Amino acid sequence: MLSAVYQGETVAGLVARTWWDVLDIQYLWVAEPFRGKGTGRTMMLRAEDEARKQGCQLATVDTFSCQAPLFYRKLGYQEYGSLSGYAGNYTRHYMSKKL
């Protein structure tokens, strides 16, 4: 788990696990005022660096069409599958990146 703190307040968090040489990103949250300022990118790069140190060769994440698929694509993640009609209106995107 990683977190970003600004003036004593948590403004971002990332929860992930590593297993079978894979970094599995489960949650990434960035407070609205800190979005678009590199906070999420920094969190992701820190997690990827730590995963490499542990010998991971792949990172995976899933996100919804209403969330951040473009954010992950900008970080080099590629979609390997999707599920449309999720919760009625959304597409769930499954993405990965070679580390």
C-alpha positions as CSV (number, residue, x, y, z in Angstrom):
1,M,0.0,0.0,0.0
2,L,1.2,3.5,-0.9
3,S,-0.2,6.8,0.1
4,A,0.5,10.5,-0.7
5,V,0.1,13.0,2.1
6,Y,-0.2,16.8,1.7
7,Q,-0.2,19.0,4.7
8,G,-1.0,16.1,7.0
9,E,-3.9,14.8,4.9
10,T,-4.0,11.7,2.8
11,V,-4.7,12.8,-0.8
12,A,-4.0,9.6,-2.7
13,G,-3.7,5.9,-2.1
14,L,-2.8,2.7,-4.0
15,V,-3.4,-0.8,-2.9
16,A,-1.7,-3.6,-4.8
17,R,-0.2,-7.1,-4.3
18,T,2.5,-9.1,-6.0
19,W,2.2,-12.7,-6.7
20,W,3.6,-15.1,-9.4
21,D,5.9,-12.3,-10.6
22,V,2.9,-10.0,-11.3
23,L,2.0,-6.7,-9.8
24,D,-1.8,-6.7,-9.4
25,I,-3.0,-3.1,-8.8
26,Q,-6.3,-3.4,-7.0
27,Y,-7.2,0.2,-6.1
28,L,-5.9,3.7,-7.0
29,W,-7.6,6.8,-5.6
30,V,-6.6,10.4,-5.9
31,A,-8.5,13.3,-4.3
32,E,-10.2,15.5,-6.9
33,P,-7.9,18.6,-6.3
34,F,-4.8,16.5,-7.0
35,R,-6.0,14.8,-10.2
36,G,-4.2,15.8,-13.4
37,K,-1.2,17.0,-11.4
38,G,0.9,13.8,-11.6
39,T,-0.1,12.4,-8.3
40,G,-1.6,9.2,-9.7
41,R,1.3,8.8,-12.2
42,T,3.8,9.1,-9.4
43,M,2.0,6.5,-7.3
44,M,1.8,4.1,-10.2
45,L,5.5,4.5,-11.0
46,R,6.5,3.9,-7.4
47,A,4.4,0.7,-7.3
48,E,6.0,-0.5,-10.6
49,D,9.5,0.3,-9.4
50,E,8.9,-1.6,-6.1
51,A,7.4,-4.6,-8.1
52,R,10.5,-4.7,-10.3
53,K,12.7,-4.9,-7.2
54,Q,10.7,-7.9,-6.2
55,G,11.3,-9.5,-9.6
56,C,7.9,-8.8,-11.2
57,Q,7.7,-8.8,-14.9
58,L,4.1,-7.8,-15.5
59,A,1.6,-5.4,-14.0
60,T,-2.2,-5.7,-14.3
61,V,-5.1,-3.4,-13.5
62,D,-8.8,-3.2,-14.3
63,T,-10.8,0.0,-14.6
64,F,-14.2,1.1,-15.9
65,S,-15.1,3.2,-18.8
66,C,-16.3,5.9,-16.4
67,Q,-13.0,5.9,-14.6
68,A,-9.5,6.0,-16.0
69,P,-8.7,3.8,-19.0
70,L,-6.9,6.7,-20.8
71,F,-4.8,7.3,-17.7
72,Y,-3.5,3.7,-17.7
73,R,-2.9,3.8,-21.5
74,K,-0.7,6.9,-21.1
75,L,1.3,4.8,-18.6
76,G,1.9,2.1,-21.2
77,Y,-0.9,-0.3,-20.2
78,Q,-2.6,-2.2,-23.0
79,E,-6.1,-3.7,-22.9
80,Y,-6.2,-7.4,-23.2
81,G,-10.0,-7.8,-22.6
82,S,-13.2,-6.0,-21.7
83,L,-16.7,-6.7,-20.4
84,S,-19.4,-4.4,-21.7
85,G,-22.7,-3.9,-20.0
86,Y,-21.2,-3.9,-16.6
87,A,-23.6,-2.5,-14.1
88,G,-25.9,-1.7,-17.0
89,N,-23.9,1.1,-18.7
90,Y,-20.2,0.6,-18.3
91,T,-17.4,-1.4,-19.8
92,R,-14.8,-3.0,-17.5
93,H,-11.3,-2.8,-19.1
94,Y,-8.6,-5.3,-18.2
95,M,-5.1,-4.0,-18.9
96,S,-1.5,-5.1,-18.5
97,K,2.0,-3.7,-18.9
98,K,5.3,-5.5,-19.2
99,L,7.7,-4.3,-16.5
